[in-house]
């Protein structure tokens, strides 16, 4: 079990779109039906405060433990079992201040593939709720997450960074209407599991998209996403055939390999008798070959194209990022001050108890002599600090000077003149 004597410290172990290949994240992915079992495995390994986020762009465990290195080893063991091999450098590890900063960045959507996308905060809260339900959220993790949510709220309300994904989706919907007109007559195909892709198709559904199919390299993850979106699931190997039935194709793979080339697009257009296809390529790197846009009837827009339509200029995005980073830094500093104050309060309580105990003993010894009782109380309370200063004077003069300055500040005294 986790040691109770030590204060639990924060840690994070995981894989995201920057640290790992899509195939690795597919293998690590924990379906919703298996989340409770995975958390139970962590608890059996002695990690009693933990939450597990499992999405297309990240699979990570955020935890609090008296020995973060031991907890990290337990999380790595869980991931190795899912991978069937050692993950190597594809996993990141953060602890203490770095872990806290990471948790804040995730909550504020600053660690997402699409900065500012709104879904990750909901995913974090869902993971938090499940762990709380299982009794796996203690004071340390709860406090860190509460402050992370506060930072996320400020970022959303005080900057324009959250407008970027919504603007991208609105820009994509405007392009779709220009190409196809009424969205209610359109069929869509989502290829991949990227969060921005899911955001776009949800936006299209609200705009009237009537039919949707989903395909992903992982059949389990693709099927789960299709159920969540109320869509038809298409095996990934049948994507080329499915293109012929799609008016809108949204790709969100980013594997580094072209998923739809010019030949596949041309074949689909021939089957459609030249009815156009709009390709919205959200992959980083790209999923749809650039020469697709040269084909008559094919319209290809990458994420940069959509961003250029959605934003007036790069300055707006950079300003929002800078503002968001400043808010996160301020909230982190606030959290650390609050934590230091809570830790200091324990020492204050102990000091007060010590003083009260000495006062009670002195009153018991000298109940009828107030002058002698107060003299004795002062002597006893000063004995410890006086002995400490004498010991430091002989062993560590610099530490003695620092201790004197601390005492002077704590009790509102002038800095001692006599250092003897």
C-alpha positions as CSV (number, residue, x, y, z in Angstrom):
1,X,0.0,0.0,0.0
2,X,1.0,3.6,-0.5
3,X,3.0,5.0,2.5
4,X,0.7,7.1,4.8
5,X,3.6,9.0,6.5
6,X,4.7,10.7,3.3
7,X,2.7,13.4,1.6
8,X,1.5,12.2,-1.7
9,X,3.3,13.8,-4.6
10,X,2.0,14.3,-8.1
11,X,3.1,12.3,-11.2
12,X,2.1,11.7,-14.8
13,X,3.0,8.8,-17.1
14,X,1.6,8.6,-20.6
15,X,1.9,8.8,-24.4
16,X,0.5,11.6,-26.5
17,X,0.6,12.7,-30.2
18,X,4.1,14.2,-29.7
19,X,5.8,11.4,-27.8
20,X,4.5,8.3,-29.6
21,X,3.3,6.9,-32.9
22,X,-0.4,6.5,-33.6
23,X,0.1,2.7,-33.5
24,X,1.4,2.9,-30.0
25,X,-1.5,4.9,-28.8
26,X,-3.9,2.5,-30.5
27,X,-2.3,-0.4,-28.6
28,X,-2.4,1.5,-25.3
29,X,-6.0,2.7,-25.8
30,X,-8.3,1.6,-23.0
31,X,-11.9,1.2,-24.1
32,X,-14.6,2.7,-21.9
33,X,-15.7,-0.7,-20.8
34,X,-12.2,-1.6,-19.6
35,X,-11.4,1.6,-17.7
36,X,-12.6,0.4,-14.3
37,X,-10.5,-2.8,-14.6
38,X,-7.4,-0.8,-15.5
39,X,-7.9,1.5,-12.6
40,X,-8.4,-1.5,-10.3
41,X,-5.1,-2.9,-11.6
42,X,-3.4,0.4,-10.6
43,X,-4.9,0.2,-7.2
44,X,-3.7,-3.4,-6.7
45,X,-0.2,-2.1,-7.7
46,X,-0.5,0.3,-4.7
47,X,-1.4,3.4,-6.7
48,X,-4.5,4.4,-4.7
49,X,-4.8,8.0,-6.2
50,X,-5.0,7.9,-10.0
51,X,-7.1,8.8,-13.0
52,X,-6.7,7.4,-16.5
53,X,-7.3,9.4,-19.6
54,X,-7.7,7.4,-22.8
55,X,-8.3,9.3,-26.0
56,X,-7.1,9.3,-29.6
57,X,-4.4,11.8,-28.9
58,X,-3.3,10.7,-25.4
59,X,-3.3,7.8,-23.0
60,X,-2.0,8.8,-19.6
61,X,-2.3,8.2,-15.9
62,X,-2.2,11.2,-13.5
63,X,-1.5,10.1,-9.9
64,X,-0.5,11.2,-6.4
65,X,1.8,8.9,-4.4
66,X,4.3,9.1,-1.6
67,X,6.9,7.6,-3.9
68,X,6.3,8.9,-7.5
69,X,9.1,6.7,-9.0
70,X,7.5,3.6,-7.6
71,X,4.0,4.6,-8.9
72,X,5.5,5.4,-12.3
73,X,7.0,1.9,-12.5
74,X,3.5,0.5,-11.8
75,X,2.0,2.6,-14.6
76,X,4.7,1.6,-17.0
77,X,4.0,-2.1,-16.1
78,X,0.4,-1.6,-17.0
79,X,1.3,0.0,-20.3
80,X,3.8,-2.7,-21.1
81,X,1.2,-5.4,-20.7
82,X,-1.1,-3.6,-23.1
83,X,1.7,-3.0,-25.6
84,X,3.2,-6.5,-25.3
85,X,6.6,-4.8,-25.2
86,X,8.7,-2.2,-23.5
87,X,7.5,1.3,-24.6
88,X,10.9,2.8,-24.6
89,X,11.0,6.6,-25.0
90,X,7.4,6.8,-26.2
91,X,6.2,7.4,-22.7
92,X,6.7,10.7,-20.9
93,X,7.2,10.9,-17.1
94,X,6.6,14.1,-15.0
95,X,6.6,14.5,-11.3
96,X,6.1,17.2,-8.7
97,X,6.1,20.7,-10.3
98,X,6.4,19.4,-13.8
99,X,3.5,17.0,-13.3
100,X,1.3,19.9,-12.0
101,X,2.3,22.0,-15.0
102,X,1.4,19.2,-17.3
103,X,-2.0,18.6,-15.7
104,X,-2.8,22.4,-16.0
105,X,-1.7,22.3,-19.7
106,X,-4.0,19.4,-20.4
107,X,-7.0,21.0,-18.7
108,X,-6.4,24.2,-20.5
109,X,-6.0,22.5,-23.9
110,X,-2.5,23.8,-24.4
111,X,-1.1,20.2,-24.7
112,X,-3.5,19.2,-27.4
113,X,-2.8,18.6,-31.1
114,X,-5.2,21.4,-31.9
115,X,-4.5,24.1,-29.3
116,X,-7.7,25.2,-27.5
117,X,-9.9,22.3,-28.6
118,X,-12.7,22.0,-26.1
119,X,-13.1,18.2,-25.7
120,X,-10.0,17.4,-23.6
121,X,-11.3,19.2,-20.6
122,X,-14.5,17.2,-20.7
123,X,-12.5,14.0,-21.1
124,X,-10.3,14.9,-18.1
125,X,-13.4,15.6,-16.0
126,X,-15.0,12.3,-17.0
127,X,-11.8,10.5,-16.0
128,X,-11.8,12.4,-12.7
129,X,-15.4,11.5,-12.0
130,X,-14.8,7.8,-12.6
131,X,-11.8,7.7,-10.3
132,X,-13.7,9.6,-7.6
133,X,-16.5,7.1,-7.9
134,X,-14.0,4.3,-7.4
135,X,-12.5,6.0,-4.3
136,X,-9.2,6.7,-6.1
137,X,-9.1,10.5,-5.7
138,X,-7.5,11.8,-2.5
139,X,-6.8,15.4,-1.2
140,X,-3.7,15.9,-3.3
141,X,-5.1,14.9,-6.7
142,X,-8.5,16.6,-6.0
143,X,-6.8,19.9,-5.1
144,X,-4.5,19.8,-8.1
145,X,-7.5,19.1,-10.5
146,X,-9.7,21.8,-8.8
147,X,-7.0,24.4,-9.5
148,X,-6.4,23.1,-13.0
149,X,-10.2,23.5,-13.8
150,X,-10.0,27.1,-12.4
151,X,-7.1,27.8,-14.7
152,X,-9.0,26.3,-17.7
153,X,-12.0,28.5,-16.9
154,X,-9.9,31.6,-16.8
155,X,-8.2,30.7,-20.1
156,X,-11.6,30.1,-21.8
157,X,-13.1,33.3,-20.4
158,X,-10.2,35.7,-20.6
159,X,-8.6,34.7,-23.9
160,X,-9.7,33.9,-27.5
161,X,-7.8,30.6,-27.6
162,X,-11.0,28.6,-27.3
163,X,-12.4,30.3,-30.3
164,X,-9.8,28.7,-32.6
165,X,-11.3,25.2,-32.9
166,X,-14.8,26.5,-33.1
167,X,-13.7,28.9,-35.8
168,X,-12.0,26.1,-37.7
169,X,-15.2,24.1,-37.5
170,X,-17.3,27.0,-38.6
171,X,-14.9,27.6,-41.5
172,X,-15.1,24.0,-42.5
173,X,-18.9,24.1,-42.4
174,X,-18.9,27.3,-44.6
175,X,-16.7,25.5,-47.2
176,X,-19.0,22.5,-47.1
177,X,-22.0,24.6,-47.8
178,X,-20.2,26.4,-50.7
179,X,-19.4,23.0,-52.2
180,X,-22.6,21.0,-51.5
181,X,-25.3,23.4,-50.4
182,X,-27.7,21.9,-48.0
183,X,-25.9,19.7,-45.4
184,X,-29.0,17.6,-44.9
185,X,-28.4,16.0,-48.3
186,X,-24.8,15.2,-47.5
187,X,-23.1,12.0,-46.3
188,X,-19.9,12.2,-44.3
189,X,-16.9,9.9,-43.7
190,X,-14.6,10.4,-40.7
191,X,-11.2,8.6,-41.2
192,X,-9.2,8.5,-38.0
193,X,-9.6,9.3,-34.3
194,X,-8.2,12.8,-33.9
195,X,-10.2,15.0,-31.5
196,X,-10.4,17.8,-34.1
197,X,-12.0,15.4,-36.6
198,X,-14.6,14.4,-34.0
199,X,-15.3,18.1,-33.3
200,X,-15.8,18.8,-37.0
201,X,-18.2,16.0,-37.6
202,X,-20.2,16.9,-34.5
203,X,-20.4,20.5,-35.8
204,X,-21.6,19.1,-39.2
205,X,-24.2,17.0,-37.5
206,X,-25.6,20.0,-35.7
207,X,-25.6,21.8,-39.1
208,X,-27.8,19.0,-40.5
209,X,-25.4,16.3,-41.8
210,X,-27.7,13.3,-42.3
211,X,-25.4,10.3,-42.6
212,X,-22.0,9.6,-41.1
213,X,-19.5,6.7,-41.3
214,X,-16.4,6.2,-39.3
215,X,-13.2,4.3,-40.1
216,X,-10.1,3.9,-37.9
217,X,-7.0,1.7,-38.0
218,X,-8.1,0.2,-34.7
219,X,-11.4,-1.6,-35.2
220,X,-12.2,-1.4,-31.5
221,X,-11.6,2.3,-31.2
222,X,-13.4,3.0,-34.5
223,X,-16.4,1.0,-33.4
224,X,-16.6,2.8,-30.1
225,X,-16.4,6.2,-31.8
226,X,-19.0,5.2,-34.3
227,X,-21.4,4.2,-31.5
228,X,-20.7,7.5,-29.7
229,X,-21.4,9.5,-32.8
230,X,-24.4,7.5,-33.9
231,X,-22.6,6.6,-37.1
232,X,-22.0,3.5,-39.3
233,X,-18.6,1.7,-38.7
234,X,-16.5,1.0,-41.8
235,X,-13.5,-1.3,-41.6
236,X,-10.3,0.7,-42.2
237,X,-9.3,-1.4,-45.2
238,X,-12.5,-0.5,-46.9
239,X,-11.9,3.3,-46.8
240,X,-11.2,3.5,-50.6
241,X,-14.5,1.9,-51.4
242,X,-16.3,4.1,-48.8
243,X,-15.1,7.3,-50.5
244,X,-17.6,6.9,-53.3
245,X,-20.5,7.3,-50.8
246,X,-19.1,10.4,-49.1
247,X,-19.7,14.0,-49.9
248,X,-17.5,15.1,-47.0
249,X,-14.4,13.3,-46.0
250,X,-12.7,14.3,-42.8
251,X,-9.3,12.7,-42.1
252,X,-7.6,12.9,-38.6
253,X,-4.9,10.3,-38.7
254,X,-1.6,12.1,-38.7
255,X,0.4,8.8,-39.0
256,X,2.9,10.2,-41.5
257,X,1.5,8.0,-44.3
258,X,-0.8,9.1,-47.0
259,X,-4.2,7.5,-46.4
260,X,-6.0,8.8,-49.5
261,X,-4.0,9.3,-52.7
262,X,-5.0,10.8,-56.1
263,X,-5.8,7.4,-57.6
264,X,-8.3,6.6,-54.8
265,X,-9.9,10.0,-55.1
266,X,-10.2,9.7,-58.8
267,X,-11.7,6.2,-58.6
268,X,-14.3,7.4,-56.1
269,X,-15.2,10.4,-58.3
270,X,-15.7,8.2,-61.3
271,X,-18.2,6.1,-59.3
272,X,-20.0,9.2,-58.2
273,X,-20.3,10.4,-61.8
274,X,-18.2,13.5,-60.9
275,X,-20.3,14.6,-58.0
276,X,-17.8,16.5,-55.9
277,X,-16.0,15.4,-52.8
278,X,-14.7,17.8,-50.1
279,X,-11.6,16.5,-48.3
280,X,-10.9,18.1,-45.0
281,X,-7.4,16.9,-44.0
282,X,-6.7,17.5,-40.3
283,X,-3.8,15.2,-40.2
284,X,-0.4,16.5,-39.0
285,X,1.4,15.3,-41.1
286,X,-1.1,15.3,-43.9
287,X,-3.4,12.3,-44.6
288,X,-4.7,13.3,-48.1
289,X,-2.1,13.7,-50.9
290,X,-1.8,17.3,-52.0
291,X,-2.2,16.4,-55.7
292,X,-5.8,15.4,-54.9
293,X,-6.8,19.1,-55.2
294,X,-5.7,19.0,-58.9
295,X,-8.5,16.5,-59.7
296,X,-11.6,18.0,-61.2
297,X,-14.4,17.6,-58.6
298,X,-12.1,17.1,-55.6
299,X,-11.7,19.9,-53.1
300,X,-8.9,19.5,-50.5
301,X,-8.5,21.8,-47.5
302,X,-5.7,21.2,-44.9
303,X,-5.8,22.5,-41.4
304,X,-3.7,25.5,-42.4
305,X,-6.2,26.4,-45.1
306,X,-9.0,26.3,-42.6
307,X,-7.1,28.3,-40.1
308,X,-6.3,31.0,-42.7
309,X,-10.1,31.2,-43.3
310,X,-10.9,31.3,-39.6
311,X,-8.3,33.7,-38.3
312,X,-7.4,37.2,-39.4
313,X,-3.7,36.6,-38.8
314,X,-1.0,34.7,-37.0
315,X,-0.8,37.5,-34.4
316,X,-4.2,36.7,-33.0
317,X,-3.2,33.1,-32.4
318,X,0.1,34.0,-30.8
319,X,-1.4,36.6,-28.6
320,X,-4.0,34.1,-27.3
321,X,-1.3,31.5,-26.6
322,X,0.8,34.1,-24.8
323,X,-2.2,35.2,-22.7
324,X,-3.2,31.6,-21.9
325,X,0.4,30.7,-20.9
326,X,0.5,33.8,-18.6
327,X,-2.8,32.7,-16.9
328,X,-1.5,29.2,-16.4
329,X,1.8,30.5,-14.9
330,X,-0.2,32.7,-12.5
331,X,-2.5,29.9,-11.5
332,X,0.4,27.5,-10.9
333,X,2.1,30.1,-8.7
334,X,-1.2,30.6,-6.8
335,X,-1.5,26.9,-6.3
336,X,2.1,26.6,-5.0
337,X,1.5,29.4,-2.6
338,X,-1.7,27.9,-1.3
339,X,0.1,24.5,-0.9
340,X,3.0,26.1,1.0
341,X,0.5,27.9,3.3
342,X,-1.3,24.6,4.0
343,X,1.9,22.8,4.8
344,X,3.0,25.7,7.0
345,X,-0.3,25.5,8.9
346,X,0.7,22.1,10.2
347,X,3.9,23.6,11.8
348,X,1.8,26.5,13.2
349,X,-0.6,24.1,14.8
350,X,2.3,22.0,16.3
351,X,3.9,25.2,17.6
352,X,0.7,26.4,19.2
353,X,0.2,23.0,20.9
354,X,3.7,23.1,22.2
355,X,3.2,26.6,23.7
356,X,-0.1,25.6,25.3
357,X,1.4,22.5,26.8
358,X,4.3,24.6,28.3
359,X,1.8,27.1,29.7
360,X,-0.3,24.4,31.3
361,X,2.8,22.9,32.9
362,X,4.0,26.2,34.3
363,X,0.6,27.1,35.7
364,X,0.5,23.7,37.4
365,X,3.8,24.4,39.0
366,X,3.3,28.1,40.0
367,X,-0.5,28.5,40.1
368,X,-0.3,31.4,42.7
369,X,2.7,33.3,41.5
370,X,2.0,35.1,38.1
371,X,5.3,36.9,37.9
372,X,7.3,33.7,38.5
373,X,5.0,31.7,36.2
374,X,5.5,34.1,33.2
375,X,9.2,34.3,33.8
376,X,9.5,30.5,33.8
377,X,7.3,30.2,30.7
378,X,9.4,32.7,28.7
379,X,12.6,30.8,29.8
380,X,11.2,27.5,28.6
381,X,9.9,28.8,25.3
382,X,13.2,30.5,24.5
383,X,15.3,27.5,25.5
384,X,15.0,25.7,22.2
385,X,15.7,28.7,19.9
386,X,18.6,29.9,22.1
387,X,20.2,26.5,22.0
388,X,19.8,26.2,18.2
389,X,21.4,29.6,17.7
390,X,24.4,28.7,19.9
391,X,24.9,25.4,18.1
392,X,24.7,27.1,14.7
393,X,27.2,29.8,15.8
394,X,29.7,27.1,16.4
395,X,28.9,24.9,13.3
396,X,27.4,27.1,10.6
397,X,27.6,30.9,11.0
398,X,25.7,31.6,7.8
399,X,22.8,29.4,9.0
400,X,22.8,31.2,12.3
401,X,22.6,34.6,10.5
402,X,19.7,33.3,8.4
403,X,17.9,31.9,11.5
404,X,18.3,35.2,13.3
405,X,16.8,37.0,10.4
406,X,13.9,34.6,10.3
407,X,13.2,35.0,14.1
408,X,13.4,38.8,13.7
409,X,10.9,38.7,10.8
410,X,8.6,36.2,12.6
411,X,8.4,38.2,15.8
412,X,8.6,41.7,14.4
413,X,12.0,42.5,15.9
414,X,14.8,44.7,14.7
415,X,17.7,42.7,13.3
416,X,20.0,41.8,16.2
417,X,23.0,44.0,16.6
418,X,25.0,41.7,18.7
419,X,26.1,38.6,16.8
420,X,28.2,37.2,19.7
